[in-house]
Amino acid sequence: FARALPKHLSPERFGRVAITALTKTPKLQDCTKESVMRCLLDLSAMGLEPDGRRAYLIPYGKECTLIISYMGLIELIRRSGDVVSIRAETVCEKDEFDWRDGQVTHAINWREDRGALQAVYAEAIMKSGEKQTAVMTLTEINAIKNRSRSGGSGPWVSDFAEMAKKTAIRRLSKLLPLASEIMDHVTRDDDQYAMRNVSRPIMVARLPDNPFAKIDAPAVEIIDEEVQP
């Protein structure tokens, strides 16, 4: 952990938070030691703690799985230095909401019940002043939830709105000019593994310079494994 952690986190603090997470969720002690260590090492490389706010350790059978929260994703993206601000918000049926030409207007009457969640959006402002927005409907969010490894348990059940925000931020991250290291951290999330395995890949074929050349192996590269709604 000491070799992997960034300077803002001490190994001692990280160890205490990890032990607290294991204590709060006794079923994690039934998971394999290898899977627990893999999740903790991934987190230490990201510079995040399994504190139940930025990241969760969730038992999935005998496997410990790592789920990054929307706050954890925001922290990772902010570290890129290219994003001035980033946020995610839920949209409910009684809110006033409009999304036109990439611009969002959203008004909430906090004095009344907002009604059921209908959509979620994420918005980022770059250093250049450029604004990027991603909007997802409840149907699109549920499609992601149903394909995820932990869609039937963990934060998808206890903190659905937070996971919906995370889904929108993940969608938004694909539109941002983030460094490859930051993108690796953003996409390193056990909650997405099942989705990757069952989704139809979006592929691009690389053709040889000579169209008559013999191709011994498929010249295909998977560029995005998430099915776009």
C-alpha positions as CSV (number, residue, x, y, z in Angstrom):
1,F,0.0,0.0,0.0
2,A,2.8,2.4,0.9
3,R,4.4,2.0,-2.6
4,A,1.0,2.5,-4.4
5,L,-0.6,5.3,-2.3
6,P,-0.2,8.9,-3.4
7,K,1.3,11.5,-1.0
8,H,-2.1,12.7,0.3
9,L,-2.9,9.4,1.9
10,S,-0.8,7.6,4.5
11,P,-0.6,3.8,4.6
12,E,-1.6,3.9,8.3
13,R,-4.8,5.8,7.6
14,F,-5.6,3.7,4.6
15,G,-5.2,0.5,6.6
16,R,-7.5,1.8,9.4
17,V,-10.2,2.7,6.9
18,A,-9.9,-0.7,5.2
19,I,-10.2,-2.6,8.5
20,T,-13.2,-0.5,9.4
21,A,-14.8,-1.4,6.0
22,L,-14.2,-5.1,6.6
23,T,-15.7,-4.8,10.1
24,K,-18.8,-3.0,9.0
25,T,-19.5,-5.7,6.4
26,P,-18.9,-9.1,8.0
27,K,-19.6,-11.0,4.8
28,L,-16.4,-9.6,3.3
29,Q,-14.5,-11.9,5.7
30,D,-16.0,-14.8,3.7
31,C,-14.4,-13.5,0.5
32,T,-11.1,-14.7,-0.7
33,K,-8.0,-12.9,0.6
34,E,-6.8,-12.4,-3.0
35,S,-10.0,-10.6,-4.1
36,V,-9.9,-8.4,-1.0
37,M,-6.3,-7.5,-1.6
38,R,-6.9,-6.8,-5.3
39,C,-9.6,-4.3,-4.5
40,L,-7.6,-2.6,-1.8
41,L,-4.5,-2.4,-4.1
42,D,-6.7,-0.9,-6.9
43,L,-8.0,1.7,-4.5
44,S,-4.6,2.6,-3.2
45,A,-3.4,3.1,-6.8
46,M,-6.4,5.4,-7.3
47,G,-5.8,7.3,-4.1
48,L,-9.3,6.5,-2.8
49,E,-10.4,5.0,0.5
50,P,-13.1,2.3,1.0
51,D,-15.0,4.7,3.2
52,G,-18.5,4.1,1.9
53,R,-18.6,7.6,0.4
54,R,-16.0,7.5,-2.4
55,A,-15.8,3.7,-2.8
56,Y,-17.5,0.5,-1.5
57,L,-16.2,-3.0,-0.9
58,I,-19.1,-5.3,-1.7
59,P,-19.1,-9.2,-1.2
60,Y,-20.2,-11.0,-4.4
61,G,-20.2,-14.6,-3.4
62,K,-16.6,-15.4,-2.4
63,E,-15.3,-12.4,-4.4
64,C,-14.8,-8.9,-3.0
65,T,-15.9,-6.4,-5.5
66,L,-14.9,-2.7,-5.8
67,I,-17.6,-0.1,-6.6
68,I,-16.6,3.5,-7.0
69,S,-19.2,6.1,-6.0
70,Y,-20.1,9.2,-8.0
71,M,-18.1,11.3,-5.5
72,G,-15.1,9.0,-6.1
73,L,-15.4,9.5,-9.8
74,I,-15.7,13.3,-9.4
75,E,-12.5,13.3,-7.3
76,L,-10.6,11.2,-9.9
77,I,-11.7,13.5,-12.8
78,R,-10.8,16.7,-10.9
79,R,-7.3,15.4,-10.4
80,S,-6.8,15.7,-14.2
81,G,-6.4,19.4,-13.8
82,D,-8.4,20.1,-17.0
83,V,-11.8,20.2,-15.3
84,V,-12.8,23.3,-13.4
85,S,-16.0,21.9,-12.0
86,I,-18.1,18.8,-12.4
87,R,-21.5,17.8,-10.8
88,A,-24.3,15.4,-11.2
89,E,-28.0,16.0,-10.4
90,T,-31.2,13.9,-10.4
91,V,-34.3,15.1,-12.3
92,C,-37.7,14.2,-10.8
93,E,-41.2,14.4,-12.3
94,K,-42.2,17.7,-10.7
95,D,-38.9,19.5,-11.6
96,E,-38.8,22.0,-14.4
97,F,-36.2,20.5,-16.8
98,D,-35.2,21.1,-20.4
99,W,-32.2,19.8,-22.4
100,R,-31.8,21.5,-25.7
101,D,-28.7,21.8,-28.0
102,G,-26.6,20.4,-25.2
103,Q,-27.7,23.0,-22.7
104,V,-29.5,22.0,-19.5
105,T,-31.9,24.2,-17.5
106,H,-33.2,22.8,-14.3
107,A,-35.4,24.3,-11.6
108,I,-36.5,22.6,-8.4
109,N,-39.3,23.6,-6.0
110,W,-37.7,22.6,-2.7
111,R,-40.9,23.3,-0.8
112,E,-42.8,20.4,-2.4
113,D,-42.2,16.7,-2.9
114,R,-40.3,16.3,-6.2
115,G,-41.9,13.0,-7.2
116,A,-40.2,10.0,-8.7
117,L,-36.8,10.1,-10.3
118,Q,-37.1,10.3,-14.1
119,A,-33.5,11.2,-15.3
120,V,-30.1,12.2,-14.2
121,Y,-27.5,14.5,-15.8
122,A,-23.8,15.3,-15.3
123,E,-22.1,18.6,-16.3
124,A,-18.5,19.6,-16.5
125,I,-16.8,22.9,-17.2
126,M,-13.3,22.8,-18.7
127,K,-10.5,25.2,-18.1
128,S,-11.2,26.5,-21.6
129,G,-14.7,27.5,-20.6
130,E,-16.2,24.7,-22.7
131,K,-19.1,22.9,-21.1
132,Q,-20.0,19.2,-21.6
133,T,-23.2,17.6,-20.5
134,A,-24.6,14.1,-20.4
135,V,-28.2,13.3,-19.8
136,M,-29.6,9.8,-19.1
137,T,-33.2,8.7,-18.7
138,L,-34.4,6.4,-15.9
139,T,-34.8,3.6,-18.6
140,E,-31.2,4.0,-19.6
141,I,-30.0,4.0,-16.0
142,N,-32.0,0.8,-15.2
143,A,-30.6,-0.9,-18.3
144,I,-27.1,-0.2,-16.9
145,K,-28.1,-1.4,-13.5
146,N,-29.6,-4.6,-14.8
147,R,-26.4,-5.4,-16.7
148,S,-24.1,-4.6,-13.7
149,R,-22.6,-7.3,-11.5
150,S,-24.1,-5.9,-8.3
151,G,-27.4,-4.5,-9.7
152,G,-29.5,-6.5,-7.2
153,S,-27.6,-5.6,-4.1
154,G,-25.2,-3.1,-2.5
155,P,-25.4,0.6,-3.3
156,W,-27.6,0.0,-6.4
157,V,-30.3,-1.0,-3.8
158,S,-29.4,1.2,-0.8
159,D,-28.2,4.3,-2.8
160,F,-29.9,4.2,-6.2
161,A,-29.8,8.0,-6.8
162,E,-26.1,8.1,-6.1
163,M,-25.4,5.2,-8.5
164,A,-27.6,6.9,-11.1
165,K,-25.4,10.0,-10.8
166,K,-22.3,7.9,-11.1
167,T,-23.7,6.4,-14.3
168,A,-24.2,9.8,-15.8
169,I,-20.6,10.9,-14.8
170,R,-19.2,7.8,-16.4
171,R,-21.0,8.6,-19.6
172,L,-19.8,12.2,-19.4
173,S,-16.2,11.1,-18.8
174,K,-16.1,9.8,-22.3
175,L,-16.6,13.3,-23.7
176,L,-13.8,14.8,-21.6
177,P,-10.1,15.1,-22.7
178,L,-8.8,13.1,-19.7
179,A,-5.3,11.6,-19.4
180,S,-5.2,7.8,-20.1
181,E,-4.2,7.2,-16.4
182,I,-7.3,9.0,-15.1
183,M,-9.5,7.2,-17.6
184,D,-8.0,3.9,-16.5
185,H,-9.0,4.7,-12.9
186,V,-12.5,5.9,-13.9
187,T,-13.2,2.6,-15.8
188,R,-11.6,0.3,-13.1
189,D,-14.8,-0.7,-11.4
190,D,-16.0,-4.2,-10.6
191,D,-19.6,-3.0,-11.0
192,Q,-19.0,-2.7,-14.7
193,Y,-17.4,-6.1,-15.3
194,A,-20.6,-8.1,-15.9
195,M,-21.8,-5.3,-18.2
196,R,-18.6,-5.6,-20.2
197,N,-19.0,-9.4,-20.5
198,V,-22.6,-9.4,-21.8
199,S,-22.6,-6.2,-23.9
200,R,-22.4,-6.1,-27.7
201,P,-19.0,-4.6,-28.5
202,I,-18.8,-1.6,-30.7
203,M,-15.9,-2.4,-33.1
204,V,-13.8,-0.7,-35.7
205,A,-12.0,-2.6,-38.4
206,R,-8.5,-1.7,-39.4
207,L,-8.0,-2.4,-43.1
208,P,-4.5,-3.1,-44.6
209,D,-2.9,-0.5,-46.8
210,N,-3.1,-3.0,-49.6
211,P,-6.7,-4.0,-50.1
212,F,-5.6,-7.2,-51.8
213,A,-3.2,-8.3,-49.0
214,K,-3.9,-11.5,-47.2
215,I,-5.2,-11.0,-43.7
216,D,-4.1,-13.9,-41.4
217,A,-6.1,-12.7,-38.4
218,P,-9.1,-10.5,-37.8
219,A,-7.9,-6.8,-37.9
220,V,-10.5,-5.7,-35.4
221,E,-10.1,-3.6,-32.3
222,I,-12.8,-3.2,-29.6
223,I,-13.0,0.5,-28.8
224,D,-16.0,0.6,-26.4
225,E,-17.7,-2.3,-24.7
226,E,-20.6,-0.5,-23.3
227,V,-23.8,-0.7,-25.3
228,Q,-25.0,2.8,-26.0
229,P,-28.7,3.2,-25.4
